[in-house]
Amino acid sequence: MRTSVVSSASGRQMAYWFGEGVLPRLAEAGVWRRPGEAEPVVESEVQVPFAGRG
């Protein structure tokens, strides 16, 4: 059986490289946003439960 050692630095580089390419595309598709970023408000979703039309 052959084994190999994988450096954590190269693994980190690969993850960073992947994220740089994929995350902006996911954000454009609306399926991902940066942590701590406010969720976009869509007018049709805005509801004020205590205000009514009279």
C-alpha distance matrix in Angstrom:
0.0 3.8 6.6 10.2 13.5 16.2 19.7 22.2 24.9 23.4 22.7 26.3 27.6 26.0 27.5 30.8 30.8 30.2 32.9 35.4 35.1 34.9 37.1 40.3 39.9 39.5 42.5 44.6 43.7 44.9 41.7 40.8 42.8 42.2 42.1 45.7 47.2 50.2 49.9 52.3 55.5 56.6 60.4 60.2 58.0 60.5 62.4 65.0 65.5 68.8 70.5 72.2 74.5 78.0
3.8 0.0 3.8 6.8 10.4 13.1 16.6 19.3 21.7 20.1 19.8 23.5 24.4 23.0 24.9 28.0 27.9 27.6 30.4 32.6 32.5 32.6 34.8 37.9 37.7 37.5 40.5 42.5 41.9 43.2 40.2 39.0 40.9 40.1 40.2 43.7 45.2 48.3 48.2 50.5 53.8 55.0 58.8 58.8 56.7 59.1 61.2 63.8 64.5 67.7 69.4 71.1 73.4 76.9
6.6 3.8 0.0 3.8 6.9 9.8 13.1 15.7 18.4 17.1 16.7 20.2 21.5 20.3 22.0 25.1 25.3 25.1 27.7 30.0 30.2 30.3 32.3 35.5 35.6 35.2 38.0 40.2 39.8 40.9 37.8 36.4 38.1 37.1 37.0 40.5 42.1 45.3 45.4 47.7 51.1 52.5 56.3 56.4 54.2 56.5 58.6 61.0 61.8 64.9 66.6 68.5 70.8 74.3
10.2 6.8 3.8 0.0 3.8 6.4 9.7 12.7 14.9 13.5 13.5 17.1 18.1 17.2 19.2 22.0 22.2 22.4 25.0 27.1 27.4 27.8 29.8 32.8 33.2 33.1 35.7 37.9 37.7 38.8 36.0 34.4 35.8 34.6 34.7 38.2 39.7 43.0 43.2 45.5 49.0 50.5 54.3 54.7 52.5 54.7 56.9 59.3 60.3 63.4 65.0 66.9 69.2 72.8
13.5 10.4 6.9 3.8 0.0 3.8 6.4 9.4 11.8 11.0 11.2 14.4 15.7 15.5 17.3 19.8 20.5 21.0 23.3 25.3 26.2 26.7 28.3 31.3 32.1 31.9 34.2 36.6 36.8 37.6 34.8 32.9 34.0 32.4 32.4 35.7 37.4 40.8 41.3 43.7 47.2 49.0 52.8 53.3 51.0 53.0 55.2 57.5 58.5 61.5 63.1 65.2 67.6 71.1
16.2 13.1 9.8 6.4 3.8 0.0 3.8 6.4 8.7 7.6 7.5 10.7 12.1 11.8 13.5 16.1 16.8 17.3 19.5 21.5 22.5 23.1 24.6 27.6 28.4 28.3 30.5 32.9 33.2 34.0 31.4 29.3 30.4 28.8 28.9 32.2 33.8 37.2 37.8 40.1 43.7 45.4 49.2 49.8 47.6 49.5 51.9 54.2 55.4 58.4 59.9 61.9 64.3 67.8
19.7 16.6 13.1 9.7 6.4 3.8 0.0 3.8 5.3 5.5 6.5 8.7 10.1 11.0 12.7 14.5 15.6 16.8 18.7 20.3 21.8 22.7 23.9 26.7 28.0 28.0 29.8 32.4 33.0 33.7 31.2 28.8 29.4 27.5 27.5 30.6 32.3 35.8 36.7 39.1 42.7 44.7 48.4 49.3 47.1 48.8 51.2 53.4 54.7 57.5 59.0 61.2 63.6 67.1
22.2 19.3 15.7 12.7 9.4 6.4 3.8 0.0 3.8 5.5 5.0 6.1 8.6 9.8 10.5 12.2 14.1 15.2 16.4 18.3 20.2 20.8 21.4 24.4 26.0 25.7 27.3 30.1 30.8 31.1 28.6 26.0 26.3 24.2 24.1 27.1 28.9 32.4 33.4 36.0 39.5 41.7 45.4 46.3 43.9 45.5 47.8 49.9 51.2 54.0 55.5 57.8 60.3 63.7
24.9 21.7 18.4 14.9 11.8 8.7 5.3 3.8 0.0 3.8 5.4 5.1 6.2 8.7 9.9 10.6 12.2 14.2 15.3 16.5 18.7 19.9 20.6 23.1 25.0 25.2 26.4 29.0 30.2 30.6 28.5 25.7 25.8 23.5 23.7 26.5 28.1 31.8 33.0 35.3 39.0 41.2 44.8 46.0 43.8 45.3 47.8 49.9 51.5 54.2 55.5 57.8 60.2 63.6
23.4 20.1 17.1 13.5 11.0 7.6 5.5 5.5 3.8 0.0 3.8 5.3 4.9 6.2 8.6 9.8 10.4 12.2 14.2 15.3 16.8 18.2 19.5 21.9 23.4 23.9 25.5 27.8 28.8 29.7 27.6 25.2 25.6 23.8 24.5 27.6 28.8 32.4 33.2 35.3 39.0 40.9 44.6 45.7 43.7 45.4 48.1 50.4 52.0 54.8 56.0 58.2 60.3 63.9
22.7 19.8 16.7 13.5 11.2 7.5 6.5 5.0 5.4 3.8 0.0 3.8 5.4 5.1 6.3 8.6 9.8 10.5 12.3 14.3 15.7 16.3 17.5 20.4 21.6 21.6 23.5 26.0 26.6 27.3 24.9 22.5 23.3 21.7 22.1 25.5 26.7 30.2 30.8 33.0 36.7 38.5 42.3 43.1 41.0 42.8 45.4 47.7 49.1 52.1 53.4 55.5 57.7 61.2
26.3 23.5 20.2 17.1 14.4 10.7 8.7 6.1 5.1 5.3 3.8 0.0 3.8 5.4 5.1 6.1 8.5 9.8 10.5 12.3 14.4 15.2 15.7 18.4 20.2 20.2 21.5 24.2 25.2 25.6 23.5 20.7 20.9 18.9 19.2 22.4 23.7 27.3 28.3 30.5 34.2 36.3 40.0 41.1 38.9 40.5 43.1 45.3 46.8 49.6 50.9 53.1 55.4 58.9
27.6 24.4 21.5 18.1 15.7 12.1 10.1 8.6 6.2 4.9 5.4 3.8 0.0 3.8 5.5 5.1 6.0 8.5 9.9 10.6 12.5 14.2 15.1 17.3 19.1 19.8 21.1 23.4 24.7 25.5 23.7 21.1 21.3 19.4 20.5 23.5 24.4 28.0 28.9 30.8 34.5 36.5 40.2 41.4 39.6 41.1 44.0 46.3 48.1 50.9 51.9 54.1 56.1 59.7
26.0 23.0 20.3 17.2 15.5 11.8 11.0 9.8 8.7 6.2 5.1 5.4 3.8 0.0 3.8 5.5 5.0 6.1 8.5 9.9 10.9 12.1 13.7 16.2 17.3 17.9 19.8 21.9 22.7 23.9 21.9 19.7 20.6 19.3 20.6 24.0 24.6 28.0 28.5 30.2 33.9 35.5 39.3 40.2 38.5 40.4 43.2 45.7 47.4 50.4 51.4 53.3 55.3 58.9
27.5 24.9 22.0 19.2 17.3 13.5 12.7 10.5 9.9 8.6 6.3 5.1 5.5 3.8 0.0 3.8 5.5 5.1 6.1 8.6 10.1 10.4 11.2 14.2 15.5 15.5 17.2 19.7 20.5 21.1 19.0 16.6 17.3 16.0 17.1 20.5 21.3 24.7 25.1 27.1 30.7 32.5 36.2 37.1 35.2 37.0 39.7 42.2 43.8 46.8 47.9 49.9 52.0 55.5
30.8 28.0 25.1 22.0 19.8 16.1 14.5 12.2 10.6 9.8 8.6 6.1 5.1 5.5 3.8 0.0 3.8 5.4 5.1 6.1 8.8 10.0 10.2 12.5 14.6 15.1 16.1 18.5 20.0 20.5 18.9 16.2 16.2 14.5 15.9 19.0 19.6 23.1 23.9 25.7 29.5 31.4 35.1 36.3 34.5 36.1 39.0 41.3 43.2 46.1 46.9 49.1 51.1 54.6
30.8 27.9 25.3 22.2 20.5 16.8 15.6 14.1 12.2 10.4 9.8 8.5 6.0 5.0 5.5 3.8 0.0 3.8 5.5 5.2 6.5 8.7 10.2 11.9 13.4 14.7 16.1 17.9 19.3 20.6 19.3 17.0 17.5 16.4 18.4 21.6 21.5 24.9 25.4 26.7 30.5 32.0 35.7 37.0 35.5 37.3 40.3 42.9 44.9 47.9 48.5 50.4 52.2 55.8
30.2 27.6 25.1 22.4 21.0 17.3 16.8 15.2 14.2 12.2 10.5 9.8 8.5 6.1 5.1 5.4 3.8 0.0 3.8 5.5 5.4 6.0 8.1 10.5 11.3 12.0 14.1 16.0 16.8 18.1 16.4 14.6 15.8 15.3 17.3 20.8 20.7 23.8 23.8 25.1 28.8 30.1 33.8 34.7 33.2 35.3 38.2 41.0 42.8 45.9 46.6 48.4 50.2 53.8
32.9 30.4 27.7 25.0 23.3 19.5 18.7 16.4 15.3 14.2 12.3 10.5 9.9 8.5 6.1 5.1 5.5 3.8 0.0 3.8 5.4 5.2 5.3 8.1 9.8 10.0 11.4 13.8 14.9 15.7 14.1 11.6 12.3 11.5 13.6 17.1 16.9 20.1 20.3 21.8 25.5 27.0 30.8 31.8 30.2 32.1 35.0 37.6 39.5 42.6 43.3 45.2 47.0 50.6
35.4 32.6 30.0 27.1 25.3 21.5 20.3 18.3 16.5 15.3 14.3 12.3 10.6 9.9 8.6 6.1 5.2 5.5 3.8 0.0 3.8 5.9 6.1 7.0 9.3 10.7 11.4 13.2 15.1 16.2 15.5 13.1 13.2 12.2 15.0 17.9 17.2 20.4 20.9 21.9 25.6 27.2 30.8 32.2 30.9 32.6 35.8 38.4 40.6 43.5 43.9 45.8 47.4 51.0
35.1 32.5 30.2 27.4 26.2 22.5 21.8 20.2 18.7 16.8 15.7 14.4 12.5 10.9 10.1 8.8 6.5 5.4 5.4 3.8 0.0 3.8 6.1 6.5 7.2 9.4 11.0 11.9 13.5 15.3 14.7 13.1 14.1 14.2 17.2 20.2 19.1 21.9 21.8 22.4 26.1 27.1 30.7 31.9 30.8 32.9 36.1 39.0 41.1 44.2 44.5 46.1 47.5 51.2
34.9 32.6 30.3 27.8 26.7 23.1 22.7 20.8 19.9 18.2 16.3 15.2 14.2 12.1 10.4 10.0 8.7 6.0 5.2 5.9 3.8 0.0 3.8 5.7 5.4 6.3 8.8 10.1 10.8 12.5 11.4 10.1 11.9 12.6 15.5 18.7 17.7 20.2 19.6 20.4 23.9 24.8 28.5 29.3 28.1 30.4 33.5 36.5 38.4 41.6 42.0 43.5 45.1 48.7
37.1 34.8 32.3 29.8 28.3 24.6 23.9 21.4 20.6 19.5 17.5 15.7 15.1 13.7 11.2 10.2 10.2 8.1 5.3 6.1 6.1 3.8 0.0 3.8 5.4 5.0 6.1 8.6 9.8 10.5 9.4 7.2 8.2 8.8 11.8 15.0 13.8 16.5 16.1 17.1 20.7 22.0 25.7 26.8 25.4 27.4 30.4 33.3 35.3 38.4 38.8 40.5 42.2 45.8
40.3 37.9 35.5 32.8 31.3 27.6 26.7 24.4 23.1 21.9 20.4 18.4 17.3 16.2 14.2 12.5 11.9 10.5 8.1 7.0 6.5 5.7 3.8 0.0 3.8 5.4 5.0 6.2 8.7 9.8 10.2 8.4 8.7 9.6 13.3 15.8 13.8 16.1 15.8 16.0 19.6 20.7 24.3 25.7 24.7 26.6 29.9 32.7 35.1 38.1 38.2 39.8 41.2 44.8
39.9 37.7 35.6 33.2 32.1 28.4 28.0 26.0 25.0 23.4 21.6 20.2 19.1 17.3 15.5 14.6 13.4 11.3 9.8 9.3 7.2 5.4 5.4 3.8 0.0 3.8 5.4 5.1 6.3 8.7 9.0 8.8 10.4 12.3 15.7 18.4 16.3 18.1 17.0 16.9 20.2 20.6 24.2 25.1 24.4 26.7 30.0 33.2 35.4 38.6 38.6 39.9 41.1 44.8
39.5 37.5 35.2 33.1 31.9 28.3 28.0 25.7 25.2 23.9 21.6 20.2 19.8 17.9 15.5 15.1 14.7 12.0 10.0 10.7 9.4 6.3 5.0 5.4 3.8 0.0 3.8 5.4 5.0 6.3 5.5 5.4 8.0 10.5 13.5 16.3 14.5 16.1 14.6 14.9 18.2 18.8 22.5 23.1 22.0 24.4 27.5 30.7 32.6 35.9 36.2 37.5 39.0 42.6
42.5 40.5 38.0 35.7 34.2 30.5 29.8 27.3 26.4 25.5 23.5 21.5 21.1 19.8 17.2 16.1 16.1 14.1 11.4 11.4 11.0 8.8 6.1 5.0 5.4 3.8 0.0 3.8 5.4 5.0 5.9 4.8 5.6 8.3 11.6 13.8 11.4 12.9 11.6 11.7 15.2 16.1 19.8 20.9 19.8 21.9 25.2 28.1 30.4 33.5 33.6 35.1 36.5 40.2
44.6 42.5 40.2 37.9 36.6 32.9 32.4 30.1 29.0 27.8 26.0 24.2 23.4 21.9 19.7 18.5 17.9 16.0 13.8 13.2 11.9 10.1 8.6 6.2 5.1 5.4 3.8 0.0 3.8 5.4 7.8 8.1 9.1 11.8 15.2 17.1 14.2 15.1 13.6 12.6 15.7 15.9 19.4 20.4 20.1 22.3 25.7 28.9 31.3 34.4 34.1 35.3 36.4 40.0
43.7 41.9 39.8 37.7 36.8 33.2 33.0 30.8 30.2 28.8 26.6 25.2 24.7 22.7 20.5 20.0 19.3 16.8 14.9 15.1 13.5 10.8 9.8 8.7 6.3 5.0 5.4 3.8 0.0 3.8 5.6 7.7 10.0 13.3 16.3 18.4 15.8 16.3 14.0 13.2 15.9 15.6 19.1 19.5 19.0 21.7 24.9 28.3 30.4 33.7 33.6 34.5 35.6 39.3
44.9 43.2 40.9 38.8 37.6 34.0 33.7 31.1 30.6 29.7 27.3 25.6 25.5 23.9 21.1 20.5 20.6 18.1 15.7 16.2 15.3 12.5 10.5 9.8 8.7 6.3 5.0 5.4 3.8 0.0 3.8 5.7 7.5 11.2 13.7 15.4 12.9 12.9 10.4 9.9 12.6 12.7 16.4 16.8 15.9 18.5 21.6 24.9 26.9 30.2 30.3 31.4 32.8 36.4
41.7 40.2 37.8 36.0 34.8 31.4 31.2 28.6 28.5 27.6 24.9 23.5 23.7 21.9 19.0 18.9 19.3 16.4 14.1 15.5 14.7 11.4 9.4 10.2 9.0 5.5 5.9 7.8 5.6 3.8 0.0 3.8 7.1 10.6 12.6 15.0 13.3 13.8 11.4 12.0 14.8 15.1 18.9 18.9 17.4 20.1 22.9 26.1 27.7 31.2 31.7 32.9 34.5 38.2
40.8 39.0 36.4 34.4 32.9 29.3 28.8 26.0 25.7 25.2 22.5 20.7 21.1 19.7 16.6 16.2 17.0 14.6 11.6 13.1 13.1 10.1 7.2 8.4 8.8 5.4 4.8 8.1 7.7 5.7 3.8 0.0 3.8 6.9 9.1 11.8 10.3 11.7 10.2 11.6 14.9 16.2 20.0 20.6 18.8 20.9 23.7 26.6 28.4 31.6 32.3 33.9 35.7 39.4
42.8 40.9 38.1 35.8 34.0 30.4 29.4 26.3 25.8 25.6 23.3 20.9 21.3 20.6 17.3 16.2 17.5 15.8 12.3 13.2 14.1 11.9 8.2 8.7 10.4 8.0 5.6 9.1 10.0 7.5 7.1 3.8 0.0 3.8 6.4 8.5 6.7 8.6 8.0 9.8 13.4 15.4 19.1 20.3 18.4 19.9 22.8 25.4 27.4 30.4 31.0 32.9 34.8 38.4
42.2 40.1 37.1 34.6 32.4 28.8 27.5 24.2 23.5 23.8 21.7 18.9 19.4 19.3 16.0 14.5 16.4 15.3 11.5 12.2 14.2 12.6 8.8 9.6 12.3 10.5 8.3 11.8 13.3 11.2 10.6 6.9 3.8 0.0 3.8 6.2 5.4 8.7 9.7 11.9 15.5 18.1 21.6 23.2 21.0 22.0 24.9 27.0 29.1 31.8 32.6 34.9 36.9 40.4
42.1 40.2 37.0 34.7 32.4 28.9 27.5 24.1 23.7 24.5 22.1 19.2 20.5 20.6 17.1 15.9 18.4 17.3 13.6 15.0 17.2 15.5 11.8 13.3 15.7 13.5 11.6 15.2 16.3 13.7 12.6 9.1 6.4 3.8 0.0 3.8 5.5 8.6 10.0 13.1 16.3 19.2 22.5 24.0 21.3 22.1 24.5 26.3 28.1 30.7 31.8 34.3 36.7 40.1
45.7 43.7 40.5 38.2 35.7 32.2 30.6 27.1 26.5 27.6 25.5 22.4 23.5 24.0 20.5 19.0 21.6 20.8 17.1 17.9 20.2 18.7 15.0 15.8 18.4 16.3 13.8 17.1 18.4 15.4 15.0 11.8 8.5 6.2 3.8 0.0 3.8 6.4 8.9 12.1 14.9 18.2 21.2 23.0 20.3 20.4 22.7 24.1 26.1 28.3 29.5 32.2 34.7 37.9
47.2 45.2 42.1 39.7 37.4 33.8 32.3 28.9 28.1 28.8 26.7 23.7 24.4 24.6 21.3 19.6 21.5 20.7 16.9 17.2 19.1 17.7 13.8 13.8 16.3 14.5 11.4 14.2 15.8 12.9 13.3 10.3 6.7 5.4 5.5 3.8 0.0 3.8 6.4 8.9 12.1 15.3 18.4 20.4 18.1 18.3 21.0 22.8 25.1 27.5 28.1 30.7 32.8 36.2
50.2 48.3 45.3 43.0 40.8 37.2 35.8 32.4 31.8 32.4 30.2 27.3 28.0 28.0 24.7 23.1 24.9 23.8 20.1 20.4 21.9 20.2 16.5 16.1 18.1 16.1 12.9 15.1 16.3 12.9 13.8 11.7 8.6 8.7 8.6 6.4 3.8 0.0 3.8 6.2 8.7 12.2 15.0 17.1 14.7 14.6 17.4 19.1 21.5 23.9 24.4 26.9 29.1 32.4
49.9 48.2 45.4 43.2 41.3 37.8 36.7 33.4 33.0 33.2 30.8 28.3 28.9 28.5 25.1 23.9 25.4 23.8 20.3 20.9 21.8 19.6 16.1 15.8 17.0 14.6 11.6 13.6 14.0 10.4 11.4 10.2 8.0 9.7 10.0 8.9 6.4 3.8 0.0 3.8 6.4 9.4 12.6 14.2 11.7 12.4 15.3 17.6 19.9 22.6 23.1 25.2 27.3 30.8
52.3 50.5 47.7 45.5 43.7 40.1 39.1 36.0 35.3 35.3 33.0 30.5 30.8 30.2 27.1 25.7 26.7 25.1 21.8 21.9 22.4 20.4 17.1 16.0 16.9 14.9 11.7 12.6 13.2 9.9 12.0 11.6 9.8 11.9 13.1 12.1 8.9 6.2 3.8 0.0 3.8 6.4 9.7 11.8 10.2 10.9 14.4 16.9 19.7 22.4 22.3 24.1 25.7 29.2
55.5 53.8 51.1 49.0 47.2 43.7 42.7 39.5 39.0 39.0 36.7 34.2 34.5 33.9 30.7 29.5 30.5 28.8 25.5 25.6 26.1 23.9 20.7 19.6 20.2 18.2 15.2 15.7 15.9 12.6 14.8 14.9 13.4 15.5 16.3 14.9 12.1 8.7 6.4 3.8 0.0 3.8 6.3 8.6 7.1 7.3 10.9 13.5 16.4 19.1 18.7 20.4 21.9 25.4
56.6 55.0 52.5 50.5 49.0 45.4 44.7 41.7 41.2 40.9 38.5 36.3 36.5 35.5 32.5 31.4 32.0 30.1 27.0 27.2 27.1 24.8 22.0 20.7 20.6 18.8 16.1 15.9 15.6 12.7 15.1 16.2 15.4 18.1 19.2 18.2 15.3 12.2 9.4 6.4 3.8 0.0 3.8 5.5 5.4 6.8 10.5 13.6 16.4 19.3 18.5 19.5 20.5 24.2
60.4 58.8 56.3 54.3 52.8 49.2 48.4 45.4 44.8 44.6 42.3 40.0 40.2 39.3 36.2 35.1 35.7 33.8 30.8 30.8 30.7 28.5 25.7 24.3 24.2 22.5 19.8 19.4 19.1 16.4 18.9 20.0 19.1 21.6 22.5 21.2 18.4 15.0 12.6 9.7 6.3 3.8 0.0 3.8 5.4 5.4 8.7 11.7 14.7 17.2 15.8 16.5 17.2 20.8
60.2 58.8 56.4 54.7 53.3 49.8 49.3 46.3 46.0 45.7 43.1 41.1 41.4 40.2 37.1 36.3 37.0 34.7 31.8 32.2 31.9 29.3 26.8 25.7 25.1 23.1 20.9 20.4 19.5 16.8 18.9 20.6 20.3 23.2 24.0 23.0 20.4 17.1 14.2 11.8 8.6 5.5 3.8 0.0 3.8 5.6 8.0 11.5 13.7 16.7 15.5 15.6 16.2 19.9
58.0 56.7 54.2 52.5 51.0 47.6 47.1 43.9 43.8 43.7 41.0 38.9 39.6 38.5 35.2 34.5 35.5 33.2 30.2 30.9 30.8 28.1 25.4 24.7 24.4 22.0 19.8 20.1 19.0 15.9 17.4 18.8 18.4 21.0 21.3 20.3 18.1 14.7 11.7 10.2 7.1 5.4 5.4 3.8 0.0 3.8 6.2 9.9 11.9 15.2 14.8 15.6 17.1 20.8
60.5 59.1 56.5 54.7 53.0 49.5 48.8 45.5 45.3 45.4 42.8 40.5 41.1 40.4 37.0 36.1 37.3 35.3 32.1 32.6 32.9 30.4 27.4 26.6 26.7 24.4 21.9 22.3 21.7 18.5 20.1 20.9 19.9 22.0 22.1 20.4 18.3 14.6 12.4 10.9 7.3 6.8 5.4 5.6 3.8 0.0 3.8 6.9 9.7 12.5 11.9 13.2 15.0 18.6
62.4 61.2 58.6 56.9 55.2 51.9 51.2 47.8 47.8 48.1 45.4 43.1 44.0 43.2 39.7 39.0 40.3 38.2 35.0 35.8 36.1 33.5 30.4 29.9 30.0 27.5 25.2 25.7 24.9 21.6 22.9 23.7 22.8 24.9 24.5 22.7 21.0 17.4 15.3 14.4 10.9 10.5 8.7 8.0 6.2 3.8 0.0 3.8 6.0 9.0 8.8 10.2 12.5 15.9
65.0 63.8 61.0 59.3 57.5 54.2 53.4 49.9 49.9 50.4 47.7 45.3 46.3 45.7 42.2 41.3 42.9 41.0 37.6 38.4 39.0 36.5 33.3 32.7 33.2 30.7 28.1 28.9 28.3 24.9 26.1 26.6 25.4 27.0 26.3 24.1 22.8 19.1 17.6 16.9 13.5 13.6 11.7 11.5 9.9 6.9 3.8 0.0 3.8 5.7 5.7 8.1 11.0 14.1
65.5 64.5 61.8 60.3 58.5 55.4 54.7 51.2 51.5 52.0 49.1 46.8 48.1 47.4 43.8 43.2 44.9 42.8 39.5 40.6 41.1 38.4 35.3 35.1 35.4 32.6 30.4 31.3 30.4 26.9 27.7 28.4 27.4 29.1 28.1 26.1 25.1 21.5 19.9 19.7 16.4 16.4 14.7 13.7 11.9 9.7 6.0 3.8 0.0 3.8 5.7 7.6 11.1 13.7
68.8 67.7 64.9 63.4 61.5 58.4 57.5 54.0 54.2 54.8 52.1 49.6 50.9 50.4 46.8 46.1 47.9 45.9 42.6 43.5 44.2 41.6 38.4 38.1 38.6 35.9 33.5 34.4 33.7 30.2 31.2 31.6 30.4 31.8 30.7 28.3 27.5 23.9 22.6 22.4 19.1 19.3 17.2 16.7 15.2 12.5 9.0 5.7 3.8 0.0 3.8 6.5 10.2 12.0
70.5 69.4 66.6 65.0 63.1 59.9 59.0 55.5 55.5 56.0 53.4 50.9 51.9 51.4 47.9 46.9 48.5 46.6 43.3 43.9 44.5 42.0 38.8 38.2 38.6 36.2 33.6 34.1 33.6 30.3 31.7 32.3 31.0 32.6 31.8 29.5 28.1 24.4 23.1 22.3 18.7 18.5 15.8 15.5 14.8 11.9 8.8 5.7 5.7 3.8 0.0 3.8 7.0 9.1
72.2 71.1 68.5 66.9 65.2 61.9 61.2 57.8 57.8 58.2 55.5 53.1 54.1 53.3 49.9 49.1 50.4 48.4 45.2 45.8 46.1 43.5 40.5 39.8 39.9 37.5 35.1 35.3 34.5 31.4 32.9 33.9 32.9 34.9 34.3 32.2 30.7 26.9 25.2 24.1 20.4 19.5 16.5 15.6 15.6 13.2 10.2 8.1 7.6 6.5 3.8 0.0 3.7 6.1
74.5 73.4 70.8 69.2 67.6 64.3 63.6 60.3 60.2 60.3 57.7 55.4 56.1 55.3 52.0 51.1 52.2 50.2 47.0 47.4 47.5 45.1 42.2 41.2 41.1 39.0 36.5 36.4 35.6 32.8 34.5 35.7 34.8 36.9 36.7 34.7 32.8 29.1 27.3 25.7 21.9 20.5 17.2 16.2 17.1 15.0 12.5 11.0 11.1 10.2 7.0 3.7 0.0 3.7
78.0 76.9 74.3 72.8 71.1 67.8 67.1 63.7 63.6 63.9 61.2 58.9 59.7 58.9 55.5 54.6 55.8 53.8 50.6 51.0 51.2 48.7 45.8 44.8 44.8 42.6 40.2 40.0 39.3 36.4 38.2 39.4 38.4 40.4 40.1 37.9 36.2 32.4 30.8 29.2 25.4 24.2 20.8 19.9 20.8 18.6 15.9 14.1 13.7 12.0 9.1 6.1 3.7 0.0
